[in-house]
Amino acid sequence: MTEAPPAFDLLPGAGASPVVLHVPHAARRIPPDVRAGLALDDGELARELDHLTDAHTDALAEAAAGLAAVPPWRFVNRLSRLVVDPERFPDEREEMTAAGMGAVYTRTTHGEVLRPAGTDPEPLIERYFRPYARAMTEAVADRLAATGRAVIIDVHSYPTARLPYELHGEGPRPPVCLGTDAFHTPPGLLAAARAAFAGCGGTGLDSPFGGTYVPLEFYGKRAEVGALMVEIRRDTYMTEPGGPAGAGLTRLARALAGLVDAVSG
């Protein structure tokens, strides 16, 4: 019996690096038993994956890690966010539940049925969400223990045109959107990001997506855990939706490596 590939990977960086590049939405893989519970045919599923997958962000993080003077650690989700979305709250705190897109999605980007009504999310949360959260918590705790601080840089992308599921998509859609948190995003981290991505077409703040990812054990409690979300508009580096990467990926990798180095010292 062949062992299933891992659901996520922690890829080591330099022992002295406080940085964890978190890549939660780059994968398209869905285990067969999870696929069986989705109410889409293969063509519909492929189109949904094209819209929802942050394509090539794993390659972007890998390239940036290779360019950085102090290689960061990388935590990479190897499963599609259609299995579980590790960045959502698994309970009533999650506002995206109203759109059918909490930790376990029940609706597509266009509001169509993804999972049948009455689907119990708990088995998927127990099997995939909680182990992921524990492992990410341990990765951040390890950086805290080793360096006295941790910096989580969330690597995402987003579509040029607003999709129906977006709750706050009416605002600006800059080439690089920087998502922040009042507690976990210090001014120096934000300034470093603005400087690093200045040559990538310009940056904006918390639009169309805001906030950051911090494991709940540290959220609002440990100021030594810094966090920033980097949302890259897809037309700057790839063919939409779901197409190949272009030359923009290299420019963005250099910028991300510059950010990593700026906050590693």
Buried (B, 14 or more C-beta within 10 A) or exposed (E): EEEEEEBBBBBEBBEEBBBBBBBBBBBBBBBEEBBEBBBBEEEBBEBBBBBBBBBBBBBBBBBBBEBBEBBBBBBBBBBBBBBBBBBBBBEEEBEBBEBBBBBBBBBBBEEEEBBEEEBEBEEBBEBBBEEBBEBBBEBBBBBBEBBEBBBBBBBBBBBEEBBEBBEEBEBEBBBBBBBBBEBBBBEEBBEBBBBBBEEBBEBBBBBBBBBBBBBEBBBEEBEBBBBBBBBBBBBBBBEBBBEEBBEBBBBBBBBBBBBBBBBBE
